[in-house]
């Protein structure tokens, strides 16, 4: 049964509209305030509750609220950003696809809040790097999905270098995060939404101090290995629970 679809889309849409109005009306000068973080987190929480997504998080001790990270995660669903925004105790700004910024009011609010626009077909790396540097300097962590797109079957694809270039350039730790379960709740390419459990594992930060651009590939592969291992354990744990 996908009876969650209409309530989730309606409640989530209304919460997003309300949050967008608040952020937009407050203006860019207040985008870095704690109020913006609370509004974004509230919107995410409404989406998750309306979708019936029960989020369980492990490893939060690895995420220091006062620290700044480039957060990288595998990508399973449109619901992933909501789960990460609500679950992680960080001031997060998201690298998001350009199509979202073309939505009236929502796109304006995303720009006002400091979300970073990415054209997946023809990315402007200078613009992305400059925006990321400003966001990190303001004390925000960046949430990036290095696969670029949500996995159609929940498996983890190859990682692109962008997030790791940003981390090394700004000498900011990479925080690897694994997520499992969102693809069962809201499968990529489908409208139907089902309730279910989402599990997130936060790994130990990968330090970038002293690293150069020659180290980017190694950092990328290290982060992917950490996420792949944690994700494999999540799949096994949740599969065993489903059998019981």
Secondary structure as UniProt FT lines:
FT   HELIX           4..26
FT   HELIX           28..30
FT   TURN            31..32
FT   HELIX           34..51
FT   STRAND          53..58
FT   HELIX           60..62
FT   TURN            65..66
FT   STRAND          69..73
FT   TURN            78..79
FT   HELIX           80..87
FT   STRAND          92..97
FT   HELIX           98..101
FT   TURN            104..105
FT   HELIX           106..113
FT   STRAND          116..118
FT   HELIX           125..137
FT   TURN            138..139
FT   STRAND          141..144
FT   TURN            146..147
FT   HELIX           162..169
FT   TURN            170..171
FT   STRAND          173..180
FT   HELIX           182..185
FT   TURN            188..189
FT   STRAND          196..202
FT   TURN            209..210
FT   HELIX           213..215
FT   HELIX           216..243
//
